[in-house]
Amino acid sequence: MTLELRHLSQRVGAAVHIQDVSLTLQRGTINVLLGPTLSGKTTLMRLMAGLDKPSEGHILIDGRDVTGLSVRKRSVAMVYQQFINYPAFTVYDNIAAPLRTKRLSKQEIDNRVGRAAELLRLSPYLDKTPLQLSGGQQQRTAIARAIVRDADLVLLDEPLANLDYKQREELRIELPRIFEKTGAVFVYATTEATEALMLGGNTATLCEGRITQFGATTDVYRNPVDRTTAQTFSDPPMNFVRAIVNGPRLTIVADQSDRAKSMVECRSPAAFSRLADGSYTIGFRAHHTALEPRPGYDVAVHGVIAVSELMGSESFLHADVGSERWIALIPGVHDRKPGDPVTLFLDPSRFFAFDQAQRLVAAAAARVPA
């Protein structure tokens, strides 16, 4: 099955929820909708499912226009972040519920439930009720019920959001394997860049109802087309600073009000060699920083600690560098106090360059591992 969205828009009164979205999704693919809360992910999924009708545009399945077709007449299944199961039913009966409405034979239902339970590792729990399961097992049950229908389109709206860390990690690892074996078109909505990278497949980044980029997940991550996409696909958000390219040299200007203290000159990465001399916005991700010089990380920029967050095996250091607020993600525990001076070391080979229109014009970071 091929799902095609053509110039889809959705308005509610004066509010525009989806703006001119065009996408083509192929059978057997994982397609991640990545964007912050209220970026339009759920609205777009409801349009795909047929729960809502778009204000403009068309939805086609295998070339057939299904824009006005009810969800009941489409081969679609949906999983939400809440554990939506029938509490009085066993796991078996929860998974079998959509099959019984189709009046399939008991043998066919047994076979399908058995395959789905094995795929989701629920076989030992078929006689239990949802309240006897962990949160992860409850969500596995909901996913199994969606998969067992053999739907052409499976929509998962932040299905792991209500699970604890361990349960999320387990399912994140297993979901690509599950998706690969079913052959449906999978659409997975998330606010987390890390989750998109773990799932792989394709990713569409959303901002204010617009798709800013769509492509292979690693390509979108390494080569965001603009600053908005780079910001969406970075967690913590990407750091930005103004810089001036002058031939082989790059001058970082952290604060225009105090040029003597804020200008740091360094080598310009090879990927920037084709750029015309002038002013650009430079971006780099939080984990591409260091607290001490090491190979590659030889550009020292001075700042002041604003906030320090200790996360166990790593630390988030929020630093004021001139007029900019940067976030550094540093391995280990680094207990810095607000007001403490800090020197951050950067690797120019990790830089992204954006022009005055904030479009990506060079991605040195695309040449090295993420």
C-alpha positions as CSV (number, residue, x, y, z in Angstrom):
1,M,0.0,0.0,0.0
2,T,1.1,3.6,-0.7
3,L,-0.3,6.4,1.3
4,E,-0.1,9.8,-0.4
5,L,-1.0,13.2,1.1
6,R,-1.4,16.0,-1.4
7,H,-1.3,19.6,-0.2
8,L,-3.2,18.7,2.9
9,S,-4.3,21.6,5.2
10,Q,-6.5,21.7,8.2
11,R,-8.1,24.8,9.7
12,V,-10.4,25.1,12.8
13,G,-11.9,28.6,12.6
14,A,-9.1,31.0,12.1
15,A,-6.5,28.6,13.5
16,V,-4.4,26.7,11.0
17,H,-3.4,23.3,12.4
18,I,-1.8,21.7,9.2
19,Q,-0.3,23.7,6.4
20,D,0.1,22.4,2.9
21,V,1.5,19.0,3.8
22,S,2.5,16.6,1.0
23,L,4.0,13.2,1.8
24,T,4.2,9.7,0.2
25,L,4.6,6.7,2.5
26,Q,5.4,3.2,1.3
27,R,4.3,-0.2,2.6
28,G,6.8,-1.8,5.0
29,T,8.3,1.5,6.1
30,I,8.6,3.2,9.5
31,N,7.8,6.9,9.3
32,V,8.4,9.1,12.3
33,L,6.5,12.4,12.9
34,L,9.0,14.4,15.0
35,G,8.0,17.7,16.5
36,P,7.2,19.5,19.8
37,T,3.8,19.5,21.4
38,L,1.2,21.2,19.3
39,S,3.3,20.9,16.1
40,G,0.4,19.0,14.4
41,K,1.4,15.4,14.8
42,T,-1.9,14.1,16.2
43,T,-3.9,16.2,13.8
44,L,-2.0,14.8,10.8
45,M,-2.5,11.3,12.1
46,R,-6.3,11.8,12.5
47,L,-6.4,13.0,8.9
48,M,-4.5,9.9,7.7
49,A,-6.9,7.7,9.6
50,G,-10.0,9.3,8.3
51,L,-11.2,10.5,11.7
52,D,-11.2,14.1,10.4
53,K,-11.6,15.5,6.9
54,P,-9.0,18.0,5.7
55,S,-10.0,21.6,4.9
56,E,-8.0,21.3,1.7
57,G,-6.0,18.7,-0.2
58,H,-6.4,15.0,-0.9
59,I,-5.5,11.6,0.7
60,L,-4.8,8.8,-1.7
61,I,-4.3,5.1,-1.0
62,D,-2.7,3.2,-3.9
63,G,-3.7,6.1,-6.2
64,R,-7.4,6.0,-5.0
65,D,-8.8,9.2,-3.5
66,V,-10.1,8.3,0.0
67,T,-10.3,11.9,1.4
68,G,-14.0,11.6,2.4
69,L,-13.9,7.9,3.3
70,S,-14.8,7.1,6.9
71,V,-12.3,5.5,9.1
72,R,-14.6,2.4,9.4
73,K,-14.0,1.8,5.6
74,R,-10.3,2.1,5.8
75,S,-7.7,-0.6,6.8
76,V,-6.2,1.4,9.7
77,A,-5.3,0.8,13.3
78,M,-4.2,3.3,16.0
79,V,-2.3,3.1,19.3
80,Y,-2.3,6.0,21.7
81,Q,0.0,6.9,24.6
82,Q,-2.7,5.8,27.1
83,F,-3.0,2.0,27.8
84,I,-6.4,1.6,26.1
85,N,-7.3,-2.0,26.9
86,Y,-10.6,-3.7,28.1
87,P,-9.9,-4.1,31.8
88,A,-12.3,-7.1,32.3
89,F,-10.9,-9.0,29.3
90,T,-7.8,-11.2,29.3
91,V,-4.8,-10.3,27.2
92,Y,-6.0,-13.0,24.7
93,D,-9.5,-11.4,24.5
94,N,-8.1,-7.9,24.2
95,I,-6.0,-8.9,21.2
96,A,-8.8,-11.0,19.7
97,A,-11.5,-8.3,20.0
98,P,-11.1,-6.7,16.5
99,L,-11.0,-10.2,14.9
100,R,-14.3,-11.2,16.5
101,T,-16.1,-8.2,15.1
102,K,-15.0,-9.6,11.7
103,R,-16.6,-12.9,12.6
104,L,-13.5,-14.9,11.8
105,S,-13.3,-18.6,12.7
106,K,-12.0,-19.6,16.1
107,Q,-9.0,-21.3,14.4
108,E,-8.1,-18.2,12.5
109,I,-8.4,-16.0,15.6
110,D,-6.2,-18.4,17.6
111,N,-3.6,-18.4,14.9
112,R,-3.5,-14.6,14.6
113,V,-3.5,-13.9,18.3
114,G,-0.8,-16.5,18.8
115,R,1.4,-14.8,16.1
116,A,0.8,-11.3,17.5
117,A,1.5,-12.5,21.1
118,E,4.7,-14.2,20.1
119,L,5.8,-11.1,18.2
120,L,5.1,-8.8,21.2
121,R,6.4,-11.4,23.7
122,L,3.0,-11.7,25.4
123,S,2.5,-15.5,25.1
124,P,3.0,-16.2,28.8
125,Y,0.4,-13.6,29.7
126,L,-2.6,-14.5,27.5
127,D,-4.7,-15.6,30.5
128,K,-4.0,-12.5,32.6
129,T,-6.0,-9.2,32.7
130,P,-4.4,-5.9,31.9
131,L,-4.4,-4.9,35.6
132,Q,-2.1,-7.9,36.3
133,L,0.5,-6.6,33.8
134,S,3.2,-4.0,33.9
135,G,2.8,-0.7,32.0
136,G,5.0,-2.0,29.2
137,Q,3.1,-5.2,28.9
138,Q,-0.2,-3.3,28.8
139,Q,1.1,-1.2,25.9
140,R,2.4,-4.3,24.2
141,T,-1.2,-5.6,24.4
142,A,-2.5,-2.5,22.7
143,I,0.1,-2.7,20.0
144,A,-0.7,-6.4,19.5
145,R,-4.4,-5.6,19.1
146,A,-3.5,-3.1,16.4
147,I,-1.2,-5.4,14.5
148,V,-3.4,-8.5,14.7
149,R,-5.9,-6.7,12.4
150,D,-3.4,-6.9,9.5
151,A,-4.2,-3.2,8.9
152,D,-2.5,-1.5,5.9
153,L,-1.8,1.6,8.0
154,V,-0.8,1.5,11.7
155,L,-0.6,4.9,13.6
156,L,1.2,5.1,16.9
157,D,0.7,8.4,18.7
158,E,3.5,8.7,21.3
159,P,2.8,5.1,22.5
160,L,5.7,5.0,24.9
161,A,5.2,8.4,26.6
162,N,3.6,6.9,29.8
163,L,6.1,4.1,30.3
164,D,9.1,4.3,32.7
165,Y,12.6,4.5,31.3
166,K,13.4,0.8,31.3
167,Q,10.1,-0.1,29.6
168,R,10.6,2.6,26.9
169,E,14.1,1.4,26.2
170,E,12.9,-2.2,25.8
171,L,10.1,-1.3,23.4
172,R,12.2,1.2,21.4
173,I,14.6,-1.6,20.6
174,E,11.9,-4.1,19.7
175,L,9.6,-1.9,17.7
176,P,11.7,-1.8,14.5
177,R,11.8,-5.6,14.5
178,I,8.0,-5.8,15.0
179,F,7.4,-3.2,12.2
180,E,9.7,-5.0,9.8
181,K,7.8,-8.2,10.1
182,T,4.3,-6.9,9.6
183,G,4.7,-5.1,6.2
184,A,2.2,-2.3,7.0
185,V,2.8,1.4,6.7
186,F,3.8,2.6,10.2
187,V,3.5,6.2,11.3
188,Y,5.0,6.9,14.7
189,A,4.6,10.3,16.5
190,T,7.2,11.5,19.0
191,T,8.6,14.6,20.6
192,E,12.0,13.0,21.2
193,A,14.8,13.2,18.7
194,T,16.6,10.2,20.3
195,E,13.5,8.0,19.8
196,A,13.4,8.9,16.1
197,L,17.1,7.9,15.7
198,M,16.5,4.6,17.5
199,L,13.5,3.8,15.3
200,G,15.3,4.6,12.1
201,G,13.3,4.5,8.9
202,N,12.1,7.9,7.7
203,T,11.5,11.0,9.7
204,A,9.3,14.1,8.9
205,T,10.0,17.1,11.1
206,L,7.0,19.2,12.0
207,C,6.8,22.8,13.2
208,E,3.6,24.8,13.5
209,G,1.7,22.4,11.3
210,R,4.3,22.4,8.5
211,I,6.6,19.6,7.5
212,T,10.0,21.2,7.2
213,Q,11.8,18.1,6.0
214,F,11.2,14.4,5.2
215,G,13.7,11.7,4.4
216,A,15.8,8.9,5.8
217,T,16.1,9.6,9.5
218,T,19.9,9.7,9.6
219,D,20.0,12.0,6.6
220,V,17.6,14.5,8.2
221,Y,19.6,14.4,11.4
222,R,22.9,15.0,9.6
223,N,21.7,17.4,7.0
224,P,18.8,19.5,8.3
225,V,17.6,21.8,5.5
226,D,17.2,24.8,7.9
227,R,17.6,26.0,11.4
228,T,14.1,25.1,12.4
229,T,14.7,21.4,11.4
230,A,18.0,21.4,13.2
231,Q,16.3,22.7,16.3
232,T,13.6,20.1,16.1
233,F,16.0,17.2,15.6
234,S,18.3,18.1,18.5
235,D,17.7,17.2,22.1
236,P,18.8,19.3,24.0
237,P,18.1,22.1,21.4
238,M,21.0,22.9,19.1
239,N,23.3,25.8,20.1
240,F,23.7,28.7,17.8
241,V,26.1,31.6,17.5
242,R,27.0,34.2,14.8
243,A,30.3,33.7,13.0
244,I,32.2,35.4,10.2
245,V,33.8,33.3,7.4
246,N,36.9,34.9,5.9
247,G,38.7,32.5,3.6
248,P,40.2,29.6,5.7
249,R,39.4,31.4,9.0
250,L,36.2,31.4,11.0
251,T,35.5,34.0,13.7
252,I,32.9,33.2,16.3
253,V,31.2,36.3,17.6
254,A,29.3,35.4,20.8
255,D,28.4,39.0,21.8
256,Q,28.5,42.0,19.5
257,S,28.4,44.4,22.5
258,D,31.9,43.4,23.7
259,R,34.0,42.5,20.6
260,A,37.3,42.3,22.5
261,K,36.1,39.5,24.8
262,S,33.7,37.7,22.5
263,M,35.6,37.1,19.3
264,V,37.3,33.7,18.9
265,E,39.1,32.9,15.7
266,C,39.7,29.3,14.5
267,R,40.2,27.3,11.4
268,S,37.3,27.0,9.0
269,P,36.2,23.4,8.5
270,A,36.8,21.9,5.0
271,A,33.1,21.8,4.3
272,F,32.9,25.6,4.6
273,S,35.5,26.1,1.9
274,R,32.9,26.9,-0.8
275,L,31.1,29.5,1.3
276,A,31.4,33.1,0.3
277,D,33.0,35.4,2.9
278,G,30.5,36.9,5.2
279,S,28.3,36.4,8.2
280,Y,26.6,33.1,9.0
281,T,24.8,31.4,11.9
282,I,26.8,28.5,13.2
283,G,25.0,25.6,15.0
284,F,26.4,22.7,17.0
285,R,24.8,20.1,19.2
286,A,25.1,20.0,23.0
287,H,27.0,16.7,23.0
288,H,29.6,18.1,20.6
289,T,31.2,20.1,23.5
290,A,34.0,19.4,26.0
291,L,35.3,20.9,29.2
292,E,38.9,20.3,28.2
293,P,40.9,20.3,25.0
294,R,41.2,17.0,23.1
295,P,41.7,15.9,19.5
296,G,39.5,18.1,17.4
297,Y,38.1,20.0,20.3
298,D,40.6,22.9,20.2
299,V,38.4,26.0,20.0
300,A,38.0,27.5,23.5
301,V,35.0,29.8,24.2
302,H,34.6,31.3,27.6
303,G,31.3,31.7,29.5
304,V,29.5,31.7,32.8
305,I,27.5,28.8,34.3
306,A,23.8,29.7,34.5
307,V,22.3,26.3,35.5
308,S,23.9,22.9,36.2
309,E,21.8,19.7,35.9
310,L,23.2,16.4,37.1
311,M,21.7,13.4,35.3
312,G,23.7,10.6,36.9
313,S,26.1,9.5,34.1
314,E,26.1,12.9,32.4
315,S,25.6,16.6,33.2
316,F,23.8,19.4,31.4
317,L,25.6,22.7,31.8
318,H,23.7,25.8,30.7
319,A,26.2,28.5,30.1
320,D,25.9,32.2,29.1
321,V,28.4,32.9,26.4
322,G,28.1,36.6,25.6
323,S,24.4,37.2,24.8
324,E,23.9,33.5,24.0
325,R,22.7,30.6,26.3
326,W,24.4,27.4,25.3
327,I,23.7,23.9,26.6
328,A,26.7,21.5,27.0
329,L,26.0,17.8,27.5
330,I,29.1,16.4,29.2
331,P,29.7,12.8,30.3
332,G,30.2,12.3,34.1
333,V,29.2,14.4,37.1
334,H,30.2,18.1,36.9
335,D,28.8,20.1,39.8
336,R,29.2,23.7,38.7
337,K,27.5,26.6,40.5
338,P,25.7,29.5,38.9
339,G,28.2,32.3,38.2
340,D,31.2,29.9,37.9
341,P,33.4,30.6,34.9
342,V,33.5,27.9,32.3
343,T,35.5,27.2,29.2
344,L,33.8,25.1,26.5
345,F,35.9,23.5,23.8
346,L,34.3,23.0,20.4
347,D,35.2,20.9,17.3
348,P,34.7,22.9,14.1
349,S,34.3,19.7,12.2
350,R,30.9,19.4,14.0
351,F,29.6,22.7,12.9
352,F,26.6,23.5,10.7
353,A,26.4,26.8,8.8
354,F,23.1,28.6,8.1
355,D,22.8,31.6,5.8
356,Q,20.8,34.8,6.5
357,A,17.6,33.1,5.6
358,Q,18.5,30.3,8.1
359,R,18.8,27.7,5.4
360,L,21.6,25.1,5.7
361,V,24.5,26.0,3.4
362,A,27.2,23.7,4.8
363,A,27.3,20.7,7.2
364,A,30.7,19.8,8.4
365,A,29.0,17.6,11.0
366,A,27.6,15.4,8.2
367,R,31.1,14.2,7.4
368,V,31.7,12.6,10.8
369,P,29.9,10.2,13.1
370,A,26.8,11.6,14.8
